[in-house]
Amino acid sequence: MDHLRYFAGLAMQLVGLAGILAGGIWAWSGFGTLLLLAAIDPLLGVDLRTRRLAAPRLALLPAYLSVFMGVILLLAVAWKVGQGNVGGLAIAGMVLSLGWLGVVPIVPAAHELYHARNPITRALGLYLQLPYMDCSRGVAHMLGHHLYVGTRKDPDTPIRGETVYGFVARVMVDNYREFYGIEKASQAKRGQSVWSWRGIFPRAIAAYAVFALVLLAVGGLAGAAVAIGGTMVSRLWVEAFNYFQHYGLIRVESEPIARRHVWNHLSPLVRAAGFEITNHAEHHLDPSIPYYKLVPDAGGPQMPSIFLCFLAALVPPVWFRSIALPRLEHWDRHFASPAERELAREANRRAGWPDWSTASAETAS
């Protein structure tokens, strides 16, 4: 059963594919899986069980299938629209279905692959991030986020007081800027330009450009436009969901990364469809641990279902009042180190939030 649960994302993709090929109102089927998960997942409580896979060598199979299926979904949309007689309602459903299915399961599946040690697997994880138009994401993630999480150097750590809308607008620019800087420095050490074909930067651009031409060949201008529109929606939603993984958490750069620098979203459906990406405290301590071996951090900082967080964040006052402020107050009092508490106090002041720092911490782990 533990093997099968990680095929949940692939099952969602197959539902989306069937809907796209059927057309009409069925084109909304992929997006419908988001609504279904959002309705059910918050009701299921917390899942603290550690997984047991009988055949670990097959653990990456659903991840491989998911990233390839992401490409197939884009080709299917281009082809379907290119056939003509596709109404506006169906096109809207296709774009939203691509947008959602480009986030889950593609983001966590690709994340698992580009963290792998095998160079072929790692390359697939990087270049099959086409569904959210960011074949370079893994570089900044591994060489930036994993080093600077919780600090002001990490674009992926939202600042206290930052709304999901402001975060998405900022991080889309900051992530590309960070990747460009990392790649430029890396190539300079080899005596190469950042535009050298040996680097990732031009190859990432070329991968998306070539695939756009493939979409054009399969579905004509209309088909390619709808498919690319889906990748653009997905790109926005990727960052929107990324907002909840480290929101407002603070780390002193000179101090080591600890479990307290990650929010845990441990509802069962998200853990399964997302390849444990919301159960990733241990991943930040050792990125080489495969997803199915990650042990839920029962005593660490907790958030409710990420779907509940997403819906709340769409209305920032609700997000801040009901979820963000209460949990960050608890984090500051019970998890933050003394130095982090001082930084948190200043961050709260800048955000216009209350100063709750007078209470002493009970733990800092």
Summary of the structure (lengths in Angstrom):
residues: 365
radius of gyration: 20.6
end to end distance: 33.1
largest distance: 65.4
contacts: 1259
relative contact order: 0.13
helix: 65%
strand: 1%
